[in-house]
Amino acid sequence: MKERKGATLKLENGMEFRGFSFGYDGPSDGEVVFSTAMVGYPESLTDPSYSGQILCVTYPLIGNYGVPQEGSDQFGISLNFESEKIWVRGLVISDYSFDYSHWDAVKSLDEWLKEQKIPGIFGIDTRAVTQVLREKGSMLGMIVPDGSDKDFPVDDPNLENQIDIVGCREVIRYGNGPKTVVLVDCGVKHNILRCFVDRGVTLLRVPWDFDFSQLEYDGLFISNGPGNPQFCNVTVANLRKAMEGDKPIFGICMGNQLLARAGGANTYKLKYGHRSHNQPVRMIGTNRCFITSQNHGFAVDDKTLGKDWEPWFVNMNDGTNEGIRHRFKPFCSVQFHPEASSGPTDTNFLFDEFIGKL
């Protein structure tokens, strides 16, 4: 077997895990988080919500189906990824598959990481890392290949406006349908774009701090995104102006947190976040439960919601908020990902409900 270069995963609490380097041969740092998803590493790595983070994947075998081809459709939407690049700062896995097999694969995960200069480390007991993060909470860390000179302290990505890093810089138009939705881009996943365009909607994707009150539209959507929602006071102010009217509003993930803040509620950082494809949620007031895909480190304190708002969904694992809705106006949002790329499609109907209100 080919001799592999050693590497170390270092955590800010002083713990170190030895493994082997793959992908880009260089150090990286960020907030170390874990995901329990079993599939979908191309989608996860290109999800802008992972900006600033080193991702530890609990599923033991990664890389076995390679990486699909890049490219975009007629509207400029990525064919196989959730954005135009990898956003994680590093990848931590247990067993890397040097051989891959899939009809749509064009390269290995190792090659892809090298191309995009993203370090990886394998041979790690990811169960042990995950136990540490569950007990202590997500923490800063670094991947350091042997021969690299890097150590703490490092910058905390949660103190930086990650949304401004990942969002678009200008207005982008998709589709040509009879109804127009303004999409506030806080780090949107491309499958959200697909979900709207496939339903015959004209989509106007605008930057997170764009004053969309100047646009003509039938509905407003606030996307997912990375980091701390407290950096988006401009977006919150724009939402409050939109909420003076009656046009439908729908939000996903970061969109749930920003809509809640616009409605007067507070947000807070979770101990280790929700990152998986198997988060159970219940629609409040019913016995309807759904399995959802999630990726977020902050949550809404629904006890601080104003009198005109109510919780809509609740997490069945820890009781945290999974969605809110206005009691009288067509405003609602969810903390999970109904577009599910990758992940279950249980809640995909929420797009149809929103579009049906336009």
C-alpha positions, 0 to 999 in steps of 0.5 A: 500500500502506498505510504500516506502522509500523516496529519493531525486534527487539533481541537481548541480544548487541547485534544489531538487526533492523528490520521492521514492527509488527503486532498490539498496538502496544507493546513486549515482552521475553522469551527469543527462540526459534525454531520450524521448524513449517510450520503451526499458529500458532494452536496454537503461540501458545496453547501454555503451554510458550511462556510467557515467550518471543518466538517466531520462526517460520522458515516464511516466510508466516504469517497466510494462514489466519487464526484460528478461532473460540473456544469450548469443548466440553461439558467446557470443553476449547477447541475450536481452541486449546491453552489459553484465551489466547495465551502467547507474549510476542511473534511474529517472522515474515518475511512477514505475509499481510494477507488470509486464507482458511479455512472456519473462520477468523473473524478475522485474526492481526493482530486476534487479537494486538491483542485479546490485547495481543501485539506482532508484527513482520514483514519480518524475515529470520527465517533470519538470526535463527535462524542467530544463535540456533543459533550463540549459543543462545537469548537475551533480546530485545525487540520495540520499535515505533517511538516506544516507549522500551524497552531492556536489561536485561530480566528472564530468564523462566528465573529465574521459575517459569513453571509456576506462572504457566500451571497451573490453580489448582484441581482440574478434572474432565473426562469420566466414564469407568470409569478415572480418571487424575490429570493434574498440570498444569504447563501442559497443552495442551488436545489432551492433555485431548482425547486422554484424554477421547476414550478414555473416561477420567475426568480429574482435572486438578490444580495442579502443587504439589497433593498428589494422594496424597489422591485415588483414581486408576488412573493418573498423568499429568504434563503438558508445561509451560514453563521450568526443571524445577528450580522443581518440587521439590514435584512431584518429591517428590509423584512420588517418593511415587507411585513407591513404589506400582505405579500406571502413570505417564506424562509428556510433555515437562516430565513427562519431565524431572520424572519423570527428576528423581524417578528421581534424574536431572539436567536441563540447558538446551539451547543453543536447544531443540527447537521444531518438527514434524519432530524424528526420534526412535528407540525405543532397542533397535529400528530404529523411528523416528518424526517428532515435534512438540516444544517444550522448552528443557531436557532430561534427562541420561540418563547420570545415570539410576538403575540402575532406569531406562533411556533409551526414545527418542533424538533422531536429530539431536543424540543427546539424550534423548527418553524414559525408562522404569522397568525393572520398574514401569509408569513412562515418559515422553517428551520429545516430544508424541504428542498432536501439535497441531499436528504429526505423529501418529506416536506417538499410540499411546502414549496407548493403551499407557498407558490399556491399563495402567490 
